């Protein structure tokens, strides 16, 4: 390569030298450490493939006067060389650090490609487009290596694909074997297994509660379908108010590609390129619960890619894409089979009515699987009188209501009414209308609401979750490998009809006198009763406001002095907290959730400081303002939860005045590098959970000052290098979770001083050395770890008479009982 090719106008080391040094390091380490050779070879190919682009940019830099473009690439290559050299020092049998550094190499590759892709539009010509296509092919090969590394020890959220790899757009699992879907499964399988030269949209339509999502899930889990599409099956729930940027972002996250879209058009264009790079294997994209009016969204995702199919499920038909496959309700035999599976225990010890009674109950469910599931579960173990009453209620609805969806809602209503012996659970069910359709609801958010508003103890709130799950009114889904005794990792899913029912039940009576007020605002269309010319008074204790990505934060005035729980759901990049919050003197729980694509900037956050009775605050996917700690310094605040937030300088203050805070949760805050020392002054703190914060490398040295701490969770802080020696002063600590802290090489000797420690989670911690002092943990009852970690602990088993060592395998939610 000629020296002029990489001549640099900038001062310092030229690009030629940096490029050559980087390539030399890649070649040398790939030869000396076979463990990383495949990944490094593909990184080398990437660098070779972008060489013409670098040449093009360097040549045109003089014309465009952009000297910093090559400088940025120089910095990336310098950092890359440092990373590659580190790989040379990792022992060939260190199977824990291998996936960590493989992933770092993949991220480096993506950073270089993203850098080139960002600046290329300035210079884009046909020859550079050819280079981008070649990079896309290399990206596919590297991604396959990353998936293999992930299955060796790097955990991610979501479902699992054939490699054991978890992703946010993996198809959900089937809880039970579907009943009555054999023919639809076969019909649709034929369409999916057919090879097509062009992309195809297959639409499945049916009323709500007919089993469309179950059918789509069963298709994704079918052996033949999985055999054809392999890891190219993507499952996305669209819902009533879809956001294209969010949908594309999830697909990119699933495929480990970096986002950073300039616009919706850019996002769709990049998605097409990304899907092309998955070829030549077939691709299946499932768009579940698409509403009328969303045809344009489906059309934008219909790319001209060979053997690329989109499976759409909807209550509506879309003639634009041809005839829909119409899913029918269950016939009487299948309905009876499903009902009996759910209504009667296998041991047959409880009451079972005459067959005529069963027939009538199945008949009133009209063949809707959702109604059969909910009603059947709610009648399991009930008396003859209860069966008779329910038949009369549902039969009356059938005779009065002509619309089958209203009939279905009324039938479901009877199952909710059956909670009369547990009025607490029924009240909790009604609160589920506070959240957007088809969105996962964190179980911890619900328990916060229920504990403060309904005055429940934590165990009672968890029991209500289980009660609602047992009756098929909600589904419980774990977001982590080991969900044991950690309902913070449990999400709640609810069928949109059951959510609709909760809203209908809460909407009786005048606006002013409702206990719960759910507002769903489209664009800036404020409800008519909320007149901006006057002060609207409401007596609601729970106020939920959902807005979409067109909302301008132009709030009308409202007086809501009785509100104890405020839930704000939004999608915009900029969001203004409503001024009427200032008058909510009884507010105890504030939940602010951004369902949009970007981190949101919050305005009016200083209003939080006026909420004198606030006890729990949860912020999700927002940029935390720098004055956050000053705003929340309330005497009564007990719990802070920050999820997927941009922390910035919000936690930089060393002094923190939060005298009554007992719980802090920080999850997926990727820019959190360190915790402020002031957090160690929160002497009443009982639970501290810092999880999935990948840049956090250390805890404050004064951590031992938290003398009342009972639970410490540090799961998946992969850069955490060590635990402070002062951890031994946490004499009340019962649970310690360091699972997936991949950089943690040893536990401190002082770990032996944790005389209250009962449970230690060490999944994927096989490189973490155990000190001999652990023999003093005589009260330790359970260690949960991977197989290698469990073997390490077995050497100490004779000295720890109460210890049970558990090799982690599957998620188990039975503890909720």
N, C-alpha and C positions, 0 to 999 in steps of 0.2 A: 504494500500500500504506500503510495507516495506521501511524502511528508506534507506536501501542500494540501492534501486531502483534509488533514486535521489541524491545519494552521490556525492558531488562536490569536485573535486580536486582543483578548483579555490578558491582564497581567497574571503571572503565576505559572503553574505547570500547565502545559498545553494538553488539549484533548487527546492528541496522539499518545502522549506518555501515559495518561490516566487510563485510556482505553487498553493500551498494551499491557499495563500492569495488572489491570482487572482480568483480562483474558488469560494472562500467564498464571494468575492465582487460580482461576477456574480449572485450567488444564492440569496444573500441578496437584491440586487437592483431589480432583476426580481420579487421578492415578494413584494417589497415596491412601485414599480412604474410599474403598469400594462402596461403602454404605450410602454415600451421597452421589456416586458416579452418575446414575440415571438422571437425577434432577439437575446436576451441574452440566451434563451434556446438553440438556434441553435449554438451560440458561445460556450456554455457549452458542447454541443455534439461534436463540433469540437475538443475541448481540450481533451475530453475523448477519441476520436477516434485516436488522435496522441500520446496518452500516450505510446502505445507499441513502436512507432517509437522513442520517446525520450529515452525510456529504451534501445532500440537497439543501438542508437547513443552513449549514455552514457557508455554502456558496451564496445563498440568498440573504444571509444576515446583513451583508454589506448594503444590499438594496433596501432592506426593510429597517435597518438600524435597530436590531434587537440583540445586542451583545449578551444579554443575560440568559438567552435560551440555552446555549451550550454550557454556560456556567452551571446551570441547574442540573444538567445531565452529568457534568463532572462530579458534582457533589454526590449524586446517586451512585455513581460508579465507585467512588472512594469508600462510601459506606458499604457498598456491596463487597468490595475487596476485604474489608475488615470482617464482615460476616462469613465470607468464604474461608478466610484464614482460621476463624474460630471453629468452623466445621472440621478442620484438619486435626484439631485437638480432642475431638470426641471419640471415645473408645468405640471400636466396631461393635461391641456387644452391649452398648448402652441403648437399650430399646425404648427407654423413656424419653431421652433427649432427642432421639432421632426424629420422631414426629414433630417436636417443637421446632427444630432447626430446619426440617424439610418445609414446614409451613412458612418459616421466615424466608427461606429461599423462594418459595412460590410468591410470597408477598413482594419480595424484591423484584421478581420478574414482572409482576403486575404493575408495580410502581413505575418501572422503566417503560413498559408498554403504555401505561396511562399517560405518562409524561409526553411520550412521542405523540400519542393520539390527541393530546390537548393542544399541542402547538402545530401539528400538521395541517389543520384546516386553513392556516394562513398560507401554506405553500402547496396545498393539495393538488396533485396532478395524477394522471392515470397510472404512472409507474409507481407512485407511492401507494396508491390503492392496492396494487398488486402485493406490495410489501405487507400492508395491513392484513390482507387475506392470509398470507403465509404465517404471520404472527398468530392469527386466530387459530390456525391448525396446530401450531406449537402449544398454544394455550390449552387446547383440549388434552394433549398428551401430558402436560404438566399437571392438569387438574386430576387426571386419573392417578398420578403418583401421589398427589395430596390426599385423595380419598383413601388410598391404601395406607398412608401414614396415619390418617385420622383414626382408622379402625384399630390401629396399634396402640392408641392411647390418648388421642386428643378428642375431647368430647364437645359436641355442639348440640344446640337445642333442636327440637322438632321431631318428626317421625324418622323412620329408618328406611334406607333403601337396601338393595341387595348386598351391598358391601358392608352393611352394618353402620353406614354413615347416616348421620342425622341432618335433616334440612328443614327449613321453614316452609317449604312447599312440597314436602313429601306427603303422599296420600295418608289419610288417617287410617288407623287400624279398625278392624271389625270386632265389635264386642261379642257378637253372637253370629251364628250361621243364619243368613237371611232366609226367610220363609216366603215361598210363593214368587220368587224372582227368577226361577229357572229359565222360563221362556224368554223374558226380556234380556237376561244375561246372554243367552245363546244368540239372540237376534243381534244385539249390539256388538258382541264379540266378533261376529262375522264381518261387521262393518270396520271394526278396529284392526282386525287381522288382515284385511285386504290391502294389498300393496297398491299405492296410488302415486302417479307421477306428479300430481298437483295436491296442494293443501285442501283439506275438506273440513267443513263444520257439520257436526252431528248434534242435533238438538233433541233433548228429551224433555217433554212437557207433561205436567200433571198438576193438580191442585196441591196446595200445601198439605203436608202430612201423609203423602202417598208413598214416600220412600225413595225419592229421587236421589238424595245424597247417599243413602245406603246402597242403591244400585250403582252409582258412580264409584263408590268406594270398593264395592265387591268386584267391579270390572278391573280397577287398578290392582287389586290383590290376586286376580286370577293368574294362575301359573302360565298360561299361554300368552296372555297380554304382557305379563312381566318378562317372559322370555323374549318377546319381540322388542319391546321398548326399553327394557333393562333400566338403566339409571336416568332415562330421558322421560320419565313420567312426572309431571308437575301438577299439583292440585292447588287451586286458588279459589277462595270464597269471595264472590264479587259483592253481593248484597245490593240494597236499595239505592245507596248513594256512593257509587264507586269512584275511586280516585286512581286514575291511570298511573300516576307517578308512584304511588304506594305499591300498586300491583307489580310494576316493573322492578321496583326496589327489592321486593321480596324475592322475586325470581333471581335477581342478581345476587342477593345474599345467599340464596340456596346454592347457586353455582359458584360461590366464592369469588365473584367478580366485584370489583370496586365500582361504586356508584359515583355520583357527582355530575348529574345531568344538568344541562343548561336549560332545557325546556322539555315539555311533554313530547314534542316532535323528536328531539334528540334522544330521549329515553326510548321511544319506540324504535327508532333507527338502530340504536345500539343493541336493543334486545334482538332485533332481527339478525344482526351480525353475530351476536352471542349464540343464538340458536343454530345459525349456520355452522358455527364452529363445533357444534355437538355432532354434526354429521360425520359420516354418511348414515349413521344409525337412525331409525325412525324416531319421531318425537310425538308425544301425546300431552296436550295441555288441557286440563279439566277446569272449566269455569263453572263453578257451582253457584246456584241461586242468583241467576242473572235476571234482572227485572225489565219490564217493558220500558223502552226508551234507551236501553243500553246497547242496541244493535251496533251503533257506531264504534263502541269500545271493542266488540268482538271483531268487527270489520278491520279495525286498526291492527289487531293482533293476528290477522289472517295473512301470513307471509307466503310468498311463492317459493316454498321449500318442498322438495320431494318427500313424500310419505310423512307429512306433518299434519296431524289431525287435532282438531279442537272439539272436545265433548262439552256441550253446554247443557246445564239443567236449569229449568225455569218453570214458573207457574204459567208462563205465557208462551205463545207460539211466535216464531220469527220467520215469516214467509220468504224473507230475503235470502235465507240459507236453505230453502227447500222445505219439504214436508217434515214436520217434527215426528219423532217417535213418541206416541202417546202412551204413557204408563198408566195402567188401569189399577183400580183398587183390588184388594185381595178377594178371590172367590171365597165362598162360604167354607170350604174344606180347609183352605190355607189359613183363613181368619181364625177358625176354630183351633187349628194346631198352634198358632202363635199365642192365642189367648190362654190356652190350657198350659202352655209352657211357663207363662208368667203368673197366672192366677193361682196355680196349685203347686204346693211343694211336693217334691218327689217322694218324700216318705209317707205322704198321704195322711198325716196325723191330724191336720186341721180340718175344719168344716168344709165339705164339698157339697154344693147344692145339687138338686135334681137336674137332669140333662135339659129339661125344658127351660129352666131358669138360665142355665148357661147359654142356651141357644138364643134366648131373648137378649141377653147382655151382649153377645157377639153381634146380633142383628142391629142393635142400636149404634154400634161403632161403625157401621156402614162400610166395612172393609178397609178403613184407614189404618195403616200400621201404627201411626203415632197414637191414635185414640186407643187402639187395642193394647198397646204397650203401657200407656199411662193408666188406663182403666183397669187392666188386668193386674198390674202391680199394686194399685191402690186397694183392690178387693182381696188380695192375698191374705188369708187368715182371718177375714171378717165374718161377722155373724150373718145368719139368715135374714134378720131384719135389715141389716145394712145392704145386703144384696137386693132385697125387694125395693128398698127406698131408692137405690141408684137406678134401677130399671125404670121406675116411674118417672124420675127426673129426666132421664135421657129420652124416654118415649114421648114425654110431653113436648120436649124441644123438637123432636122429629115431626110432630103433628102441627106445630105452630110455625116453624121456620122453613122457608122454601129454599133458601140458599144453602147448599151443602157445606160451605165453609163456615157459615154461622152455626149450622148443626154441629159441626166438628168442634167449634169453640165451646159450645154449650156442653157437649159431652165431656170435653176436657175440664170445663168448669166444675162439673160434678166431682171430678177427681181432686181438684184443689179444695173443694168444700169438704171433702172427706178428711181433711187435715184438722177438722174441728176439735179433735181431742188434743191437738198440738197447735194451739192458736199462735204460739211463738213462731213455729215453722211456717205457718200460713202468712204471717206478717212479713217474715223474711223473704218468702217467695214473691210477695207483692213488690218488694224493693228492687227486684231484678229488672224492672222496666227502666231503671236509671241509666242503663248503658246501651250503646248503639247495637243495632242488629248484627248478629254473626261475629261479634268481637269476643275474644277471650276476656273473662273477668277475673282478675286475681282474687283468689279466695281470701287473702289477707285484707283486701279492700272491703270485702263484704263483712268479714268479722269485725273490722274497725267500726263500720257503720252500725252493725247490730249490737255491739258491746256498748256503744255510747247512746244510741237512740233507744234501743229496746231494753237497755240495762241488763244485758246478758253477761254471764261469765264466759271466759274464753272457751271452756269445755262445752258449754251449752251452745255457743255459736257454731262450733265445729260439729256438734251433734246434729244441728239443724241442716248443715251442709249434707251430712250423710243421709238424713231423713229425706231430703228432697231428691238426692241421687237415687236412693232406694226406690222411690216412686216414679222414676224416669222423668221427673220434672226438670232435672239438670243432668249434665255429664261432668264428671271430674277427670281432669287430664293433668298428668304430671309433666313438668318441664325439665326434670333432671333425673339422673340415674337413680339416686337414692332419695326417695321422698319421705323416708321414715321420720315421723314426728316433726316434719317441717312443712306446715301447710302454706308457708310462704312460697313454696315451689309448685303449688297446685293452682290450676286455672279452672274456671267454671265455664262451660259451654251450654247454650240453651237454644232449643229450636225456636225459629222466629215466631211461630204461632203461639208457643207458650209465653214468649215475651209479650206478644200482642195481647194475650189474655190478661197478663199482669197489668198492662197499661189500661185495658178496658175496665178491669175491676177497680182500679184506682181512680178512674175518671168519673165516677158517679157524683152527683151533687154539683153545686156551683163552684166556680174557680176559687172564690174567696175562702171556701170552707173545706177544701180537700186537705187530707193529711199529707198526701204526696202529690206533687205537681211535676209532670214530665212535659217539657217543652222541646219540640223537634222543629228547628227553624231552618228552612231551605232558603239559601241566598240571604237576602235582607228582608224577607217576608215575615215580619213580626205578626203574631196572632192579633186579630181584630180587637179582642178584649183588652189587649195591652196597649192602651192608647197613650201615645207619647205626650199628649197634651195634659194628662193628669197623673197624679200619683196613685198607682194601682196598689191596693192593699190585699195581701194574702195571709192566711193563717197556717200554711203548710209547714210541716216539720222537716220534710225532705223535699228539696228542690233540685231537679236535674235539668240541665239545658244542653241540648246537642245542636251544634251548628256545623255547616259544611265548609268546603274550601272557598266559597264565594262570600262568606260573611265578613262584614267590614268592621265588626265590633262597635256598631252604632247602637248602643243600648238605650232603651226607654227606662223610665224611672219605675221603681217598684219598692214597696215597703213590705218587708218580710221579717218582722221581729221574732217570729217563733221558729225560724229555720234552725235546725240542729245539724243537718247534713246537707252540704252543697256539693253537687257533682257537676263539673264543667267539662264537656267533651267537645273537641274542636279539631279542625284540620288545617288551619291557616298558618302561614309562616310567622305572622305577627298577630298577637292576640292581646286584647286589653281586658283586664279583669274589670267586671262591672262595678261602678261606683256604689251601687246599692248594697254591696257587701258591708259597707261601713256601718249600716244600721242593724246588722245581724248579731245582736248582742249575745244570743244564745248558741251561736254556731260552735260546734265541737269538732266536726270532721269536715275537712276540705280536701276534695279529690279533683285534681286538674290533670287531664289526660289529652295529649296531642296524638291523634290518629293519622296525622298528615305525613308527608315525606321528609320535610326538613325539621331540624330542631327549631322550636318556636321561640321567638323573643317575646317575653311577657312585659306588658306595660301596666302601670298602676299596682305593681307588686307591693308597694309600701302600704297598701290597704290592709294587707295581712297583719301588719303591726297593730291595727285598731281592733282586732278580734280578741278581746280579752279573755274569752272562755275557750279558745281553740285548744284542743287536746291532741289532735292527730292531723297531720298534713301529708299528702302524697302527691308528688309531682312526677309526671312521666313525659319524656322526650321534649323537654324544654331546656333553654339556656338559663341556668340559674344566675340571677343577677348578683353583682359583686356585694351588694348590701343585704344579701339573703340572711345571714346570721343576725344582723341588726334588726331585721324585720320580724323574725320569729322568736325573739327573746321574750317570750311570754312566761309568766310564772306558772301557768297551768299546762303548757305544752308537754306532752308525754312521749309522743312518737313522731319520728321523721322518716319518710320513705322517699328516696330519689332513685328513679328507674330510667335508664337510657338517657340520662341528662348530660348536658355539657356543663361541667363543673366550673371551668375557668378559674377565676380568682375568688369564687364564692366561699371557699373553705380555707382561705389563706390567713385569716385572723388567728392569732395564737390564743387570744382571750375569747372564751365563749361563755355567755351567761344563759344557761338553760338548766336551772336548778332542779327541775322535776322530770327531765327527760329520762325515760327508762328503756327506750328502744330506738335504735338507729339502723336503717336498712339502706344500703347503697348497692345497686345492682346494674351491671352493664354500663357503667360510667367510664368510658374508655380513655378520658383524658385525666382521670384521677391518678396522680403520681405519688402523692403523699397525703397523710392525714395530719391536720393541725395538732400541735401539742396540746392545745386547749381541750381537745376531746378527752384527754386523760384527767381533766378536772371534773368531769361529770360523774360524781361519786355515786349517784343513784342509778346509773346505767346498769341494766340487767341483761340486755340483749344487744349485741353488736354484730351486724351481718354486712360484710364487705365482699361481694361475690361478683365473679366475671369482670373484674376490673383489671384488665390485662397489663396495665402499665404500673400498677402499684407494686413497688419493690420491697418496701419495708413498713413496719408499724412503728409508732412513736416509742422511744425507749422507756418512757414513763407509763407504758400500758399497765404496769402492775398497780398503778394508783386506783384503777377501777375495781375497788375492793368488793363491790356488790355484783360484779359481772357473773352471770350464770351460763350464758350461751355466747360462744364466739364462732362465727362461721366465716371462713376465708376461701370458700370453694372457687376453684378456677381462677385464682390470682396467679397466673402462670409465670410472672416475673418476680414473685415473692422469693427472696433469697434466704431469709432467716426469720425466726421468731425472736423477739427480744428476751434477754435473760430474765427480765423482771416478770415474765409471765408466771413464774413460780409464786408470785404474791397474790394470784387470783384464787384465793382459797375457797371461793364459793362457785367456781366454774364447774358446771355439770356436763356440758356438751362442747366439744371442740371439733370443728370440721375443717380439715385442710385438704380435702379431696381435690385432685387435679392441680395442686400447686407444684407444677412440674420442675421448677427451679430450686425447690427446697431440698437441700442435700442432707440435712440432719435436724434432729430435734435437740433443743438445748438441755443440758443436764438438769436444769431447774424444773423441767417438766414433772419430775418426780414429786415436787412439792404441791402439786394440784390434788390435795387429799379429798376433794369432793367430786373429782372427775368420774363420771359414770359411763360416758359414751365418747368414743373417738372415731371419727370418720376419716379414712385414709385411702380412698379409692384412687388408683393411678398415682400412688406415691412410692413405687417400688425402689426409687433411687434415694429415698429419704432414710438415712441411717438412724437406728434406734440406740440411744445411750443405755448403758447398763443400769442406770438409775431408774429405769421404768419398772424395775422389780419392786419399787416402793409404792407403786400405784395399786395398793391392795384393795381399794374400793372400786376400781375400774371393772365394769360389768360387761361392756361390749366394745369390740373393735370391728369396724366394717371396712373392708379393703379388697383390693384385687388379690389374685391368687398369690403373687409374689410377696405382697405386703403381709398377707395372712401367714405365709410361711415364716416370715421374719419374726412375727409375734409368737409363733409356736414355741420358739426356744425359751420364752419367758413364762409360758403357761404354767409350769410347775410352781412358780413363785407367786402366781396370781390366782388364788382359789376361786374367785367369783367371776373370772373372765370367760366370756363366750366370744369366739372368733368367728365372724361371718364373712364368707366370700361372697361379694356382691354379684348378683346375677340379674334379677328383674326388679322393676318398680312394683311395689306392693302398697296399695292404699287401704289395706284392711285396718291399719292403725286408726283410721278415722272412726271406726266403730266405738 
